Amino acid sequence: MSIEYPVQQGSAEWMRVRLGIPTASMFHEVICPTGGEPLKKGGTRKLLSDGWKKYGYKLVAERLLNEPMESVEGVEWMERGQKLEPMAAAQYQFLEEVETRPAGFFTTDDGLLGASPDRIIVGKAAGIEIKSPAPWRHLRYLLDGPGVDYRPQVQGQMLVCDFDFVDFYSYSERMPAHLLRTHRDERYIDLLRSALAKFCEKLADMERRARALGVFQAAREAQTPAEIAQAQMLREDLMDEHGLAP
């Protein structure tokens, strides 16, 4: 069963509620790209990707320091996408004859996994990923689709949000729109669930070992800018005392 937090995506509340939680858009950093492929006789399936630890460090840092570790690239095109999303959604609704609404932040009922679909189809267990990308990226979507990283993302959304399907909709003012509907793949979702469970276990162990250093506790409870600044000063003092690099 999924839980939806009614927060506006990109807002401070949205950033806070998703701190330290593995989210569907990054599940490709968790599961091995070949995790869903059949094994040769006698082989061992590799569930976790080679890059899981890098993503894990980021999530644990968010939990310890109580602040997002986001790196924003392509800000111009992100802002363009946000500006054009209402037009893209209106076109999608007209073509598909459905009503949609903005989505908040979803988690599994245990709070361990999250997802932020762009919109929800009203009256259906379905989400939409709406893109208004740069022209060259839209052309790539038209010719080759959203790429290999989309499979763990879209199946991850269905895992977290209990969706039956997700539509990928890329909008352009000067080119035809691209619509791709993806249904649940239960076999892959089971593999993804196993990989994410293993990843969450490793996250918990990383967090436990980091907290054993004794330098992060104050930051976890900090709420106001003053408390965060005080926690940061305490953290730096303690790291100096322990001879640890910042």
C-alpha positions as a Python dict, from the first residue, in 0.01 Angstrom:
ca = {
    (1, 'M'): (0, 0, 0),
    (2, 'S'): (139, 340, -98),
    (3, 'I'): (123, 669, 95),
    (4, 'E'): (103, 1005, -85),
    (5, 'Y'): (232, 1321, 82),
    (6, 'P'): (47, 1625, -63),
    (7, 'V'): (354, 1840, -123),
    (8, 'Q'): (438, 2046, -430),
    (9, 'Q'): (727, 1893, -619),
    (10, 'G'): (1039, 2105, -598),
    (11, 'S'): (922, 2283, -281),
    (12, 'A'): (1112, 2288, 49),
    (13, 'E'): (851, 2052, 196),
    (14, 'W'): (901, 1809, -92),
    (15, 'M'): (1279, 1819, -48),
    (16, 'R'): (1245, 1754, 324),
    (17, 'V'): (1000, 1464, 304),
    (18, 'R'): (1222, 1274, 59),
    (19, 'L'): (1553, 1323, 245),
    (20, 'G'): (1755, 1004, 257),
    (21, 'I'): (1494, 793, 76),
    (22, 'P'): (1583, 597, -240),
    (23, 'T'): (1355, 730, -516),
    (24, 'A'): (1239, 571, -839),
    (25, 'S'): (1425, 817, -1063),
    (26, 'M'): (1750, 681, -917),
    (27, 'F'): (1666, 309, -903),
    (28, 'H'): (1891, 260, -1207),
    (29, 'E'): (2179, 337, -968),
    (30, 'V'): (2069, 49, -747),
    (31, 'I'): (1977, -249, -964),
    (32, 'C'): (2229, -406, -1199),
    (33, 'P'): (2140, -323, -1564),
    (34, 'T'): (2130, -696, -1641),
    (35, 'G'): (1943, -780, -1320),
    (36, 'G'): (1632, -874, -1511),
    (37, 'E'): (1803, -1100, -1763),
    (38, 'P'): (1784, -1481, -1737),
    (39, 'L'): (2094, -1648, -1597),
    (40, 'K'): (2309, -1903, -1770),
    (41, 'K'): (2298, -2242, -1605),
    (42, 'G'): (2490, -2239, -1280),
    (43, 'G'): (2535, -1859, -1278),
    (44, 'T'): (2465, -1617, -995),
    (45, 'R'): (2240, -1318, -1050),
    (46, 'K'): (2402, -985, -969),
    (47, 'L'): (2131, -765, -817),
    (48, 'L'): (2313, -444, -727),
    (49, 'S'): (2476, -213, -978),
    (50, 'D'): (2842, -114, -961),
    (51, 'G'): (2737, 240, -867),
    (52, 'W'): (2508, 160, -572),
    (53, 'K'): (2760, 272, -310),
    (54, 'K'): (2800, 623, -454),
    (55, 'Y'): (2424, 673, -442),
    (56, 'G'): (2419, 518, -96),
    (57, 'Y'): (2673, 769, 38),
    (58, 'K'): (2455, 1054, -88),
    (59, 'L'): (2144, 920, 84),
    (60, 'V'): (2324, 853, 411),
    (61, 'A'): (2474, 1203, 402),
    (62, 'E'): (2122, 1345, 366),
    (63, 'R'): (2007, 1148, 669),
    (64, 'L'): (2303, 1253, 880),
    (65, 'L'): (2317, 1621, 783),
    (66, 'N'): (1943, 1677, 743),
    (67, 'E'): (1984, 1853, 409),
    (68, 'P'): (1945, 1755, 41),
    (69, 'M'): (2250, 1661, -164),
    (70, 'E'): (2096, 1758, -498),
    (71, 'S'): (2310, 1864, -792),
    (72, 'V'): (2108, 2063, -1045),
    (73, 'E'): (2221, 2037, -1404),
    (74, 'G'): (2051, 2181, -1709),
    (75, 'V'): (1859, 2436, -1502),
    (76, 'E'): (1747, 2630, -1811),
    (77, 'W'): (1574, 2328, -1961),
    (78, 'M'): (1431, 2222, -1625),
    (79, 'E'): (1270, 2564, -1585),
    (80, 'R'): (1141, 2541, -1941),
    (81, 'G'): (990, 2202, -1865),
    (82, 'Q'): (811, 2338, -1558),
    (83, 'K'): (675, 2630, -1759),
    (84, 'L'): (543, 2408, -2040),
    (85, 'E'): (407, 2125, -1824),
    (86, 'P'): (51, 2270, -1804),
    (87, 'M'): (36, 2286, -2186),
    (88, 'A'): (180, 1936, -2218),
    (89, 'A'): (-68, 1802, -1962),
    (90, 'A'): (-359, 1974, -2138),
    (91, 'Q'): (-258, 1821, -2471),
    (92, 'Y'): (-222, 1476, -2313),
    (93, 'Q'): (-564, 1504, -2148),
    (94, 'F'): (-726, 1606, -2477),
    (95, 'L'): (-566, 1324, -2675),
    (96, 'E'): (-628, 1053, -2415),
    (97, 'E'): (-966, 1189, -2300),
    (98, 'V'): (-872, 1173, -1933),
    (99, 'E'): (-836, 1408, -1638),
    (100, 'T'): (-506, 1439, -1453),
    (101, 'R'): (-380, 1605, -1137),
    (102, 'P'): (-37, 1698, -1002),
    (103, 'A'): (123, 1432, -782),
    (104, 'G'): (292, 1476, -447),
    (105, 'F'): (554, 1243, -305),
    (106, 'F'): (472, 872, -267),
    (107, 'T'): (633, 622, -35),
    (108, 'T'): (581, 255, 34),
    (109, 'D'): (389, 193, 356),
    (110, 'D'): (715, 125, 543),
    (111, 'G'): (858, 460, 424),
    (112, 'L'): (1172, 300, 282),
    (113, 'L'): (1117, 378, -88),
    (114, 'G'): (979, 683, -268),
    (115, 'A'): (865, 814, -604),
    (116, 'S'): (746, 1142, -754),
    (117, 'P'): (541, 1086, -1071),
    (118, 'D'): (469, 1412, -1250),
    (119, 'R'): (93, 1361, -1260),
    (120, 'I'): (-179, 1110, -1172),
    (121, 'I'): (-461, 1000, -1402),
    (122, 'V'): (-782, 1066, -1210),
    (123, 'G'): (-991, 754, -1159),
    (124, 'K'): (-712, 515, -1257),
    (125, 'A'): (-417, 357, -1082),
    (126, 'A'): (-179, 521, -1326),
    (127, 'G'): (82, 793, -1345),
    (128, 'I'): (238, 1013, -1612),
    (129, 'E'): (594, 1124, -1666),
    (130, 'I'): (565, 1450, -1861),
    (131, 'K'): (870, 1591, -2036),
    (132, 'S'): (914, 1919, -2224),
    (133, 'P'): (1279, 1868, -2313),
    (134, 'A'): (1533, 2038, -2533),
    (135, 'P'): (1462, 1969, -2904),
    (136, 'W'): (1751, 1726, -2944),
    (137, 'R'): (1642, 1525, -2640),
    (138, 'H'): (1282, 1517, -2764),
    (139, 'L'): (1410, 1387, -3099),
    (140, 'R'): (1597, 1114, -2914),
    (141, 'Y'): (1275, 1016, -2738),
    (142, 'L'): (1091, 1004, -3072),
    (143, 'L'): (1353, 785, -3237),
    (144, 'D'): (1491, 572, -2955),
    (145, 'G'): (1263, 611, -2653),
    (146, 'P'): (1362, 723, -2301),
    (147, 'G'): (1661, 490, -2265),
    (148, 'V'): (1768, 199, -2046),
    (149, 'D'): (1749, 391, -1717),
    (150, 'Y'): (1375, 436, -1765),
    (151, 'R'): (1291, 70, -1699),
    (152, 'P'): (1389, 68, -1329),
    (153, 'Q'): (1236, 415, -1289),
    (154, 'V'): (898, 332, -1440),
    (155, 'Q'): (870, -14, -1286),
    (156, 'G'): (987, 142, -960),
    (157, 'Q'): (705, 395, -977),
    (158, 'M'): (458, 112, -1020),
    (159, 'L'): (615, -72, -725),
    (160, 'V'): (602, 232, -493),
    (161, 'C'): (272, 387, -608),
    (162, 'D'): (76, 68, -682),
    (163, 'F'): (18, 177, -1042),
    (164, 'D'): (-110, -51, -1317),
    (165, 'F'): (67, 151, -1586),
    (166, 'V'): (267, 469, -1641),
    (167, 'D'): (261, 688, -1950),
    (168, 'F'): (576, 863, -2068),
    (169, 'Y'): (473, 1179, -2256),
    (170, 'S'): (727, 1404, -2424),
    (171, 'Y'): (591, 1736, -2550),
    (172, 'S'): (735, 1977, -2805),
    (173, 'E'): (584, 2288, -2960),
    (174, 'R'): (745, 2211, -3298),
    (175, 'M'): (753, 1832, -3320),
    (176, 'P'): (501, 1550, -3271),
    (177, 'A'): (447, 1440, -2914),
    (178, 'H'): (581, 1102, -2803),
    (179, 'L'): (363, 874, -2588),
    (180, 'L'): (492, 547, -2444),
    (181, 'R'): (271, 336, -2216),
    (182, 'T'): (441, 86, -1986),
    (183, 'H'): (249, -180, -1792),
    (184, 'R'): (358, -365, -1481),
    (185, 'D'): (623, -632, -1529),
    (186, 'E'): (576, -840, -1214),
    (187, 'R'): (886, -1049, -1276),
    (188, 'Y'): (1106, -743, -1303),
    (189, 'I'): (932, -571, -1010),
    (190, 'D'): (1013, -875, -792),
    (191, 'L'): (1380, -849, -891),
    (192, 'L'): (1375, -474, -829),
    (193, 'R'): (1213, -527, -490),
    (194, 'S'): (1487, -774, -396),
    (195, 'A'): (1763, -538, -511),
    (196, 'L'): (1610, -246, -320),
    (197, 'A'): (1571, -453, -4),
    (198, 'K'): (1939, -547, -21),
    (199, 'F'): (2030, -183, -91),
    (200, 'C'): (1826, -60, 208),
    (201, 'E'): (2005, -310, 433),
    (202, 'K'): (2339, -174, 315),
    (203, 'L'): (2217, 184, 369),
    (204, 'A'): (2123, 102, 728),
    (205, 'D'): (2468, -48, 788),
    (206, 'M'): (2643, 254, 632),
    (207, 'E'): (2436, 489, 849),
    (208, 'R'): (2511, 287, 1163),
    (209, 'R'): (2886, 296, 1097),
    (210, 'A'): (2876, 669, 1019),
    (211, 'R'): (2684, 751, 1337),
    (212, 'A'): (2942, 555, 1535),
    (213, 'L'): (3184, 838, 1454),
    (214, 'G'): (2978, 1054, 1691),
    (215, 'V'): (2979, 1373, 1484),
    (216, 'F'): (2642, 1384, 1310),
    (217, 'Q'): (2369, 1363, 1574),
    (218, 'A'): (2299, 1737, 1611),
    (219, 'A'): (2242, 1792, 1241),
    (220, 'R'): (1970, 1529, 1228),
    (221, 'E'): (1743, 1727, 1463),
    (222, 'A'): (1822, 2073, 1324),
    (223, 'Q'): (1521, 2256, 1183),
    (224, 'T'): (1581, 2631, 1170),
    (225, 'P'): (1874, 2797, 985),
    (226, 'A'): (2029, 2886, 1321),
    (227, 'E'): (2005, 2526, 1444),
    (228, 'I'): (2152, 2398, 1119),
    (229, 'A'): (2442, 2646, 1143),
    (230, 'Q'): (2504, 2546, 1505),
    (231, 'A'): (2496, 2177, 1415),
    (232, 'Q'): (2741, 2238, 1131),
    (233, 'M'): (2982, 2418, 1367),
    (234, 'L'): (2956, 2134, 1618),
    (235, 'R'): (3017, 1881, 1342),
    (236, 'E'): (3329, 2065, 1224),
    (237, 'D'): (3463, 2099, 1579),
    (238, 'L'): (3414, 1730, 1649),
    (239, 'M'): (3567, 1627, 1320),
    (240, 'D'): (3873, 1840, 1403),
    (241, 'E'): (3887, 1676, 1745),
    (242, 'H'): (3878, 1329, 1588),
    (243, 'G'): (4125, 1423, 1317),
    (244, 'L'): (3873, 1360, 1040),
    (245, 'A'): (3871, 1536, 705),
    (246, 'P'): (3562, 1761, 648),
}
